[in-house]
Amino acid sequence: MLSLDDPRWSELDHRSQSAGRRSPDAPSVPAELRALRADPTDQERFSDLWPYLCSEGTAWPAAYAAVPHLVDIARALAPGERDEYLIVVGLVVACSGEYGEVSNDLPDDLAEDYRRALPEALPLLAETMAGGPHDDVETRYLLATAAALKGHPELAELLNELDTIECPACGEPVFDDSDPEDDEEE
């Protein structure tokens, strides 16, 4: 696992870092991971970080180096507190194509660390899914993570995007994750 003090982090692109240049408003991935290790329940911090690792169908090189840390952080949490970390791991896998695939410019040692972390995430996911209640949206994302971790990125993508798919016959969403109470308030 890449040390959070390793200078190579500055070379790993993410959504707002390219060729060693980071946008001033973008997070430092190792600094954010260090803070999350200190307080893994800080969901706001994690919610701010993860789109820089993987979003819009893209997993950036920093995501592959972050995955072993995310799995390690998830392992330290109770099953009912780790779902967001695991869902992001699943997104990275799903956005990467085939299971274990990484960007071509990722150093071999980081690619191997990433690949080693993936099977470690699956038992954590099973514990999480068996644990406390999950609403239908959380369940959908956890199932997408399971699909990605079992080597089915197309199924993971379908589950992740289910709320954007319309029925060809009626034009209504196939999966409507809106809260019916919100409709009553309007």
N, C-alpha and C positions, 0 to 999 in steps of 0.2 A: 504494500500500500504506500502510495506516495506521501512522504512526510509533509505535514502542513508548513514546514519551514523550507522545503525544497524550492530553490529558485526557478525550477522548471515550470511552476504554476504560471509565471508571467508569460510563458511561451504557449500556453494552452488556450486557444481561442474559446470564447463563449459569445453569447448574443451581442455583447457590447465590448468585446475585446478581440482585436485582430492584430497579428504580427507584433505582439508585445505591447500594443497600445490599447489602454483601457479608457473608455469614456469616463469622465470625471464623476458622473452620477451612477456608474455601475459598481456593483459590489466586488470586493476582492474575495474570490471563492475560498481560498484557504482561511482567510480571516473569519468569514461567515461560518465555515465548517468548524473552526476552533470554537466560536461562540456557541454553536449548536451542540458541540460535544459537552460544553460546560452547562448548557441548559437546553436539552433536547426537546423540552415541551414548549419552547418558544415558537409556536406555529406561525406567528406573524413574520418572524425573521425567515423561517423556512419558506413561507409563501412568497416572500420578496425575492429569495434566492433562486428557487428552482426554475423559473422561466428563463433565467440566464444560461441554464445548463441544457434545457431541452424544451423547445416550444415550436409551434408552427411546423410540426413534422420534421424537425431537425434536432439531432443530438450533436452538440459541439464537443470538441476534444476534451474540454474541462469536465464534461459530464462523465466521461469514461474514468477519469482519475477520481472523480467525486463518488462514484457508485460504491466502491469498497468502504468508504467512510459512511455513506448513507446506510448501508447494510449494517455496519458496526453500530451506528447510532440506533437504528431500529432494534437491534438485538438487545440493547440496554434498556429499552422501554417495555412497559407492559403491553400485551397484545392489543388492548383497546386504545393505545396511544401511538401506535406505529404505522397506522394505515397510510398516512400521507407520504411518509418516507418510501414505503414499498411501492405505492402507486407511481411515484416519480421514477423509481428504478424500472418499473414496468414500462413507463413511457420511453425511457432511454432505450430499452431493449426493442420496443416496438418501432421506434423511429430509426433504428439501425439496420433494418432489413433482416437478414437471416440471424438466427440466434448466435450470439457471440461475435458478430461482425462489428468492426470498428472502422473509424476513418483511416485512410491509408497513411496519413502522416503521423499517426500516434506511435510513440516509441513502443517497442516490443514488450518491455517490462510492464508498462502501464496497461497494455492490452491484455497481458496475462493476469494481472491483478484484477482487472475488470471481469475477465472470464471466470476466474476463481470465485469471485463474489456472487455470481448469479445463482449457482446451485445452493449457496448458503441462504439466499433470500426466500427460496421456496418453502422450507419448513416454517420460517417466520410468518410467511403469508398464510399458511394453513392454520397456524395458531390464531392469527388475527381474524381470519374468516370464521373460525369456530367460536371465537369469543363473542363479546357483547353484541347488542343489536346494531344493525347497519340499515340505513334507509335504502331505497331502491337505487339511488344514484351512487352511493358508496359501494353497494353490492356490485353494481355494473362495473365500476372502476377496479374493484378488487378482482372480479372475474377477468377483466381485460389484462390485469397484471399477471394472473395465473396463465392466461393464454400466451402472453409474451414469454414468460419464464419457462413454458413448456415448448417453446419453439414455433408458435403460431402467430407471427406478427400481423397477418392479415385479419385474423379473428380479433386480435387485440385492438387493431385500428377500428374495426367495425363496432365493437363494443364501446370504445371511447367516443365514437362519433354517432352513436345510435340516436341521439336527440336531434341530429341535423338531417336525418334521412326521412323523406316524405313518402307516404303511401302513394303508389302510382295511380290508384283508382280514385282516391278522395282528396289527395294533396295534404292530408293531415300528417303531423309527425308520427312516425312509427312508435316512438317512445317519447312521451310528454313528461318531462321532469319538473314542470312548473307546479307550484303549490296551489291546490284548488282553493285554499283560503285567500290567496292573492287575487283570484278572479272575483271572489265575493266582495272584496273591498273596493273594487273598481266601479 
